[in-house]
Amino acid sequence: MPEINIDEKLFVNRELVPFQILIKQKIPAIMSGHLSFPQIDSSGAPASLSKYFLTDLLRGKLGYDGLIITDDMMMNGDTLYAGSLTNAFRLAVEAGNDIVISSTTARMGEPLWVNNLRLMQTDSAFYARVKDAAYRVIKAKLDYFKNGNAAPLYPNPSTISQFIPDKDGEKFFFEQACRSITVHKRGAFPLPAHSAGRVLLAGSMQRFFTEGRRRFTGAGEFRFSMEPNAEELQNARSSIVASASSYDTVVCLVSNWQTARIARMLQGSSKRVVIFSIMSPEESLDFTWADSVLMGYSWSAYTLDALFGALAGEYTPRGMLPFKE
């Protein structure tokens, strides 16, 4: 569980500011996070399970009247604190969450249901809190469907392609991805197709190859798993150099320590090596031997598109590392 050890003054002047703005704009729902502020709530409870944060502060002091929704309750940030899933779900409801999200569905006979349903029958305060949450959810649905601008309950199959995927949403997420791309090492960068020579794409995601071939027509492929096992690691490490021998440039995707080990086999080769680091940048920080290193922080299609766009010179990346080296 992340711990943000800041005092109340900084908490009010920094952390609460976006919530204050959104509440004034009548935002309909807020997600509570599994993160702790020990100087604000000395119990050490994550905000998602803290009555102080959700009921006393968010509803009481800030006057928020919309829905409060948990992050996934199957995450360690809340279950390790609560001691069990049953207790975590109970604490989440008691803290003030109206909707509880779970990435897996508990079977009806599991303690998560049995114990909390029993609590509904024996604890009047818990029953009242559940009833209040249910009321808020039902009211939110009624307000939405009666506002005259609600989406239809069922899509029209003949027009759905006009709206999904959402064009504005795609534009927004792609712009965010472009803003995040960081040039950690700048060699022959940017590298448009006419300067790259023969290109080998080495990676583990289909979208990586799709976007790569869109910029570098006729590029070769060297594929490995996103989490290769020991046998695949050994095979990939021994064959990637041979595969790269007939190419001028290798663009290699690094997502974790396993794929970083594959990429390191290219060190010392005579090829121009470009590293695309996705997810945590730590695995690629010391790739000083590579020609260029670009950080993308995500495995999403938008990030891969943005990485290749930056490499091809379609825009100037201005992202920064999220920490000091």
C-alpha positions in Angstrom: 0.0 0.0 0.0 1.5 3.4 -1.0 2.1 5.6 2.0 2.1 9.4 1.5 3.7 10.8 4.6 2.7 14.5 4.4 1.3 16.9 6.9 -2.2 18.3 6.9 -1.2 21.7 5.4 0.3 20.1 2.3 -2.6 17.6 2.1 -5.1 20.4 2.1 -3.2 22.7 -0.3 -2.2 19.9 -2.8 -4.1 16.6 -2.5 -7.5 18.1 -1.9 -7.4 20.9 -4.5 -8.6 18.8 -7.5 -11.4 17.2 -5.4 -12.6 20.7 -4.3 -12.7 21.8 -7.9 -14.5 18.7 -9.1 -17.0 18.8 -6.3 -18.0 22.4 -7.2 -18.5 21.1 -10.8 -21.0 18.5 -9.4 -18.9 15.5 -10.4 -21.2 12.4 -10.1 -18.7 9.9 -8.7 -15.3 9.7 -7.0 -13.1 6.6 -6.6 -11.4 6.0 -3.3 -7.8 4.8 -3.4 -5.9 2.2 -1.5 -3.3 4.6 -0.2 -2.5 5.8 3.3 -1.8 9.2 4.8 -0.5 8.4 8.3 -0.2 12.0 9.4 -3.8 12.7 8.5 -5.5 9.4 9.6 -3.2 7.9 12.3 -5.0 4.5 12.1 -2.9 3.8 8.9 -6.1 2.8 7.0 -6.1 3.2 3.3 -8.3 6.1 2.2 -10.7 3.5 0.6 -11.4 2.0 4.1 -11.2 5.2 6.1 -14.4 6.7 7.5 -12.5 9.9 8.2 -11.5 10.4 4.6 -14.8 9.4 3.0 -17.5 10.4 5.5 -16.0 13.0 7.7 -13.9 14.8 5.1 -15.3 14.1 1.7 -19.0 14.3 2.6 -18.8 16.4 5.8 -16.2 19.1 5.2 -16.1 19.2 1.4 -19.9 18.7 1.0 -19.7 16.0 -1.6 -23.0 14.3 -2.4 -22.3 12.0 -5.3 -21.3 8.3 -5.4 -18.1 7.0 -3.8 -16.7 3.9 -5.5 -13.8 1.8 -4.3 -10.9 0.8 -6.4 -10.6 -3.0 -7.0 -11.0 -4.7 -3.6 -8.9 -7.6 -4.6 -5.7 -5.5 -4.4 -3.3 -6.0 -1.5 -3.5 -2.3 -0.5 -6.7 -2.9 1.3 -6.8 -6.6 2.0 -3.5 -6.7 3.9 -4.7 -3.9 6.1 -8.1 -5.4 6.7 -6.8 -8.9 7.3 -9.4 -10.6 5.0 -11.7 -10.0 2.1 -14.7 -10.2 4.3 -13.4 -7.5 6.6 -12.2 -5.4 3.8 -15.6 -5.3 2.2 -17.3 -4.5 5.5 -14.8 -1.7 6.2 -15.3 -0.3 2.7 -19.1 0.0 3.2 -18.8 1.4 6.8 -16.2 4.0 5.6 -18.7 5.4 3.2 -18.3 3.7 -0.2 -21.5 3.3 -2.1 -20.3 0.9 -4.7 -17.7 -1.8 -4.1 -15.6 -3.0 -7.1 -14.2 -6.5 -7.2 -12.3 -8.0 -10.1 -13.6 -11.4 -9.2 -17.1 -12.4 -8.2 -17.4 -14.2 -4.8 -19.7 -17.3 -4.8 -22.8 -17.0 -2.7 -21.5 -19.5 -0.1 -18.2 -17.6 0.5 -17.6 -15.8 3.8 -17.5 -12.4 1.9 -21.3 -12.8 1.3 -22.3 -15.0 4.3 -20.6 -12.9 7.0 -21.7 -9.5 5.7 -25.3 -10.7 5.0 -25.4 -11.9 8.6 -24.1 -8.5 9.7 -27.0 -6.9 7.8 -29.4 -8.8 10.0 -27.6 -8.2 13.3 -26.0 -4.8 13.1 -28.5 -1.9 12.6 -25.8 0.6 11.9 -24.3 -1.5 9.1 -27.8 -2.2 7.7 -28.5 1.6 7.6 -25.2 2.3 5.8 -26.0 -0.4 3.2 -29.5 1.1 2.7 -28.0 4.6 2.4 -25.6 3.3 -0.3 -28.3 1.5 -2.2 -30.5 4.7 -2.1 -27.6 6.8 -3.5 -27.0 4.3 -6.3 -30.7 4.0 -7.3 -31.1 7.8 -7.1 -28.1 8.4 -9.3 -29.5 6.0 -11.9 -32.9 7.7 -11.9 -31.4 11.2 -12.1 -29.4 10.1 -15.1 -32.1 8.3 -17.0 -34.6 11.1 -16.4 -32.2 14.0 -17.4 -33.3 13.9 -21.1 -29.8 13.3 -22.3 -29.2 9.7 -21.2 -27.7 7.1 -23.4 -30.1 4.4 -24.5 -30.1 1.2 -22.5 -29.5 -0.8 -25.7 -27.3 0.3 -28.6 -28.5 0.4 -32.2 -26.4 -2.2 -34.0 -26.6 -0.3 -37.2 -25.0 2.9 -35.8 -22.7 1.5 -33.0 -19.6 1.8 -35.2 -20.1 5.5 -35.4 -19.6 5.9 -31.6 -17.4 3.0 -30.5 -14.5 3.5 -30.2 -15.2 7.0 -29.1 -13.2 9.3 -31.4 -12.8 12.1 -28.8 -11.7 9.6 -26.2 -9.1 8.1 -28.6 -7.8 11.5 -29.4 -7.5 12.4 -25.7 -5.7 9.2 -24.6 -3.3 9.4 -27.6 -2.5 13.0 -26.7 -1.8 12.0 -23.1 0.5 9.2 -24.3 2.4 11.6 -26.6 2.9 14.1 -23.7 4.4 11.3 -21.5 7.0 9.9 -23.9 10.5 10.6 -22.5 13.7 10.6 -24.5 16.1 9.1 -21.9 19.0 8.8 -24.4 19.2 10.6 -27.7 21.3 9.0 -30.4 20.2 9.0 -34.0 16.9 10.4 -33.0 14.4 11.0 -34.6 14.9 8.1 -36.9 12.5 8.3 -39.9 12.2 5.3 -42.2 14.6 6.7 -44.9 17.4 6.9 -42.3 16.8 3.6 -40.5 17.9 1.2 -43.1 16.6 -2.3 -42.6 14.6 -2.5 -39.3 14.0 -5.5 -37.0 11.2 -5.2 -34.5 11.9 -7.2 -31.4 9.0 -7.4 -28.9 6.1 -9.2 -27.4 2.9 -7.3 -28.3 1.0 -7.4 -31.6 0.3 -3.7 -31.5 4.0 -3.1 -31.2 4.6 -4.9 -34.5 1.5 -3.2 -36.2 2.6 0.3 -35.3 6.2 -0.5 -36.2 5.4 -1.8 -39.6 3.2 1.2 -40.2 6.3 3.5 -39.9 8.9 1.0 -41.2 7.4 -0.9 -44.1 8.9 -4.3 -44.5 10.4 -4.5 -41.0 11.4 -7.9 -39.8 10.0 -9.5 -36.6 11.6 -11.2 -33.6 8.9 -12.2 -31.1 9.2 -13.2 -27.5 6.7 -13.5 -24.6 6.0 -10.6 -22.3 7.0 -12.8 -19.4 9.3 -15.4 -20.9 10.2 -18.5 -18.8 13.7 -19.7 -18.3 13.8 -21.9 -21.4 12.4 -19.1 -23.7 14.8 -16.6 -22.2 17.7 -18.9 -23.0 16.5 -19.5 -26.6 15.7 -15.8 -27.2 19.0 -14.6 -25.8 21.0 -16.9 -28.0 19.0 -16.1 -31.2 18.3 -12.4 -31.1 21.8 -11.5 -32.1 21.7 -13.9 -35.1 18.3 -12.5 -36.1 19.6 -9.0 -36.0 22.7 -9.7 -38.1 21.0 -8.8 -41.4 19.4 -5.6 -40.2 20.7 -2.0 -39.7 18.4 -1.0 -36.8 16.8 -3.0 -34.0 13.8 -1.6 -32.1 13.5 -3.6 -28.9 10.5 -3.5 -26.5 11.4 -3.8 -22.8 8.6 -4.3 -20.3 10.2 -6.1 -17.3 13.4 -7.7 -16.1 13.0 -10.7 -18.3 12.6 -8.8 -21.6 15.4 -6.5 -20.4 17.7 -9.5 -20.3 16.8 -10.3 -23.9 17.5 -6.7 -25.0 20.9 -6.7 -23.2 22.1 -9.4 -25.6 22.3 -6.7 -28.3 24.9 -4.8 -26.3 28.2 -4.7 -28.2 26.6 -5.6 -31.5 27.3 -3.4 -34.5 23.6 -2.6 -35.0 21.8 0.6 -34.1 19.6 -0.4 -31.1 16.6 1.6 -30.1 15.0 0.7 -26.8 11.3 1.2 -26.1 10.8 1.0 -22.4 7.2 0.5 -21.3 5.8 0.1 -17.7 8.4 0.9 -15.1 11.5 2.7 -16.6 13.9 1.3 -14.1 14.8 -1.8 -16.2 16.2 0.5 -19.0 17.8 3.3 -17.0 21.3 1.9 -17.5 21.0 1.1 -21.2 23.7 3.6 -22.0 25.1 1.3 -24.7 21.9 1.6 -26.8 21.7 4.3 -29.5 18.4 5.7 -28.2 16.2 4.9 -25.2 12.5 6.1 -25.1 10.3 5.7 -22.1 6.6 5.1 -22.5 5.3 3.9 -19.0 2.4 1.9 -20.4 1.6 -1.1 -22.5 -1.5 0.5 -24.1 -1.9 0.8 -27.8 -1.8 4.6 -27.4 1.7 4.5 -25.9 3.1 2.1 -28.5 1.7 4.4 -31.2 3.2 7.4 -29.5 6.6 5.8 -29.1 6.8 4.9 -32.8 5.5 8.4 -33.7 8.2 10.0 -31.7 10.9 7.8 -33.2 9.7 8.6 -36.7 9.8 12.3 -36.0 6.1 12.9 -36.1 6.3 15.1 -33.0 8.8 16.3 -30.4 8.4 14.2 -27.1 8.8 16.4 -24.0 8.0 13.9 -21.2 10.1 13.6 -18.0 11.1 10.7 -15.9 8.7 10.5 -12.9 11.7 10.4 -10.5 15.3 11.7 -10.1 18.0 9.2 -11.0 
